[in-house]
Structure formats: structure tokens, C-alpha cells
């Protein structure tokens, strides 16, 4: 019987070591696979964050470009309209003079109309108004379209 026990101990030890080694290898393999999955997840998250940041910058650049174009178009239209209004004033003055219309009435109308023309004509704006309009272009912005 003592011989049998002596034979069982090495066999049991070998079996235990084999099971421990298998469990150890599976643990190492799981940790490696888990770490690889975590790296892939981190890479995907970083790529997604970079894509969102790029899209946000592109949207900001488009919005800034649209704002600048709108400011230019409004100023350009204001110049044209103010010139048209001044032409209208000259035509009304000539017609009123030829028709003998009350000059006080014509002058009151002319004053009001020319004030409206000056509001839309950047050539008549004060320096602070013009400076504020120029600042609205946000040309110092890092987001250059």
C-alpha cells in the first residue's frame, strides 16, 4: 500500500501542475485578449473624438464664412440702396421745384430719407460703427475658412 501511495503522489502532483499550468495559460491568454480589446476600444474612441472635433471645426469654419459673406452682402446692398435713395432724392427735388411744391415739406422728407440712406451706407458710418462692423468678421479667429 505504501508503494501505491508513493505512486499516486507524483501522479497527483503532475495532474495538479498540469491543471494549474492550463489555468495560468488561459488567464494569460484572457488578459492579453482583454488588453487587445481595450486597446481597440481606445483607438476607436480616439478616432471618433478626432472625427467629431474635425466636424465641429469644419462646421464652425462654414458658419464663420457664411457670416462674413452675409456681412459683405448686406454692406454691398446698403451701398446700392443708399445710392438709389440719393438718386431718388435728387429726382424728387427736381420735380418738386418744377411743380412748385412747398420746400419745407420737401426738405423735411429729404432729411428723413437721407438719414435712412446714411444708416445703410457704410461710407456714412462713424469710425466706431465701422470698426464694430469690421470686428464682426472675426478675422483674428483661429478658425480660418
C-alpha positions in Angstrom: 0.0 0.0 0.0 2.8 2.3 0.8 4.1 1.8 -2.8 0.8 2.7 -4.2 0.6 5.9 -2.3 4.1 6.8 -3.4 3.0 6.2 -7.0 -0.2 8.3 -6.5 1.6 11.4 -5.1 3.7 12.0 -8.2 0.8 11.4 -10.5 -1.5 13.7 -8.4 1.2 16.3 -8.3 1.7 16.1 -12.1 -2.1 16.4 -12.6 -2.3 19.4 -10.3 0.6 21.1 -12.0 -0.9 20.4 -15.4 -4.3 21.9 -14.3 -2.5 24.9 -12.7 -0.5 25.5 -15.9 -3.6 25.2 -18.1 -5.4 27.7 -15.9 -2.4 30.0 -15.8 -2.1 29.9 -19.7 -5.8 30.6 -20.1 -5.5 33.5 -17.7 -2.6 35.0 -19.6 -4.5 34.5 -22.9 -7.6 36.2 -21.4 -5.6 39.1 -20.1 -3.8 39.5 -23.5 -7.1 39.4 -25.4 -8.8 41.7 -22.9 -5.9 44.2 -23.2 -6.1 44.0 -27.0 -9.8 44.6 -26.9 -9.3 47.6 -24.6 -6.6 49.0 -27.0 -9.0 48.6 -29.9 -11.8 50.3 -28.0 -9.5 53.2 -27.0 -8.3 53.6 -30.6 -12.0 53.7 -31.8 -12.9 56.2 -29.2 -9.9 58.4 -30.1 -10.7 58.2 -33.8 -14.4 59.1 -33.0 -13.3 62.0 -30.9 -11.0 63.3 -33.6 -13.8 62.9 -36.2 -16.2 64.9 -34.0 -13.6 67.6 -33.4 -12.8 67.8 -37.1 -16.5 68.1 -38.0 -17.1 70.7 -35.3 -14.2 72.8 -36.7 -15.5 72.4 -40.2 -18.9 73.5 -39.1 -17.5 76.5 -37.3 -15.5 77.4 -40.4 -18.6 77.2 -42.6 -20.6 79.3 -40.2 -17.9 81.9 -40.0 -17.6 82.0 -43.8 -21.4 82.3 -44.1 -21.4 85.2 -41.5 -18.6 87.0 -43.4 -20.3 86.6 -46.7 -23.6 87.8 -45.2 -21.9 90.9 -43.7 -20.4 91.7 -47.1 -23.6 91.2 -49.0 -25.5 93.4 -46.5 -23.0 96.2 -46.8 -22.9 96.0 -50.6 -26.7 96.0 -50.8 -26.7 99.0 -48.4 -24.3 100.9 -50.6 -26.5 100.3 -53.7 -29.7 101.2 -51.9 -28.3 104.3 -50.4 -27.1 105.5 -53.8 -30.5 104.7 -55.2 -32.2 106.7 -52.4 -29.9 109.7 -53.1 -30.8 109.5 -56.8 -34.5 109.4 -55.7 -34.0 112.5 -53.5 -32.4 114.4 -56.4 -35.3 113.4 -58.7 -37.9 114.4 -56.1 -36.2 117.7 -55.5 -36.1 118.5 -59.3 -39.8 117.5 -59.7 -40.8 119.4 -56.6 -39.0 122.6 -57.7 -40.6 122.3 -61.2 -44.0 121.7 -59.7 -43.8 124.4 -57.1 -44.2 122.1 -54.1 -43.7 123.5 -50.6 -39.9 123.5 -50.0 -40.3 122.9 -46.2 -42.2 119.7 -46.9 -39.6 118.6 -49.4 -36.7 119.4 -47.0 -38.3 117.6 -44.1 -38.9 114.5 -46.4 -35.3 114.8 -47.8 -33.8 115.0 -44.3 -35.6 111.9 -43.1 -34.9 109.9 -46.3 -31.2 110.8 -46.3 -30.9 109.7 -42.6 -32.3 106.3 -43.7 -29.7 106.2 -46.6 -26.9 107.1 -44.2 -27.9 104.3 -41.9 -27.4 101.7 -44.6 -24.3 103.3 -46.3 -21.1 102.3 -44.6 -19.4 105.4 -46.2 -21.5 107.5 -43.8 -20.9 105.3 -40.7 -18.9 106.7 -37.8 -15.4 105.2 -37.1 -16.7 103.2 -34.1 -19.6 101.8 -36.2 -17.3 100.9 -39.0 -14.8 99.3 -36.5 -17.6 97.2 -34.9 -18.7 96.0 -38.4 -15.1 95.0 -39.2 -14.7 93.2 -35.9 -17.8 91.2 -36.7 -15.8 89.5 -39.5 -13.8 87.8 -36.6 -10.6 87.8 -38.7 -8.4 87.0 -35.7 -10.3 83.7 -35.2 -8.2 80.6 -35.3 -10.9 79.0 -37.5 -10.0 80.4 -40.9 -12.2 79.1 -43.7 
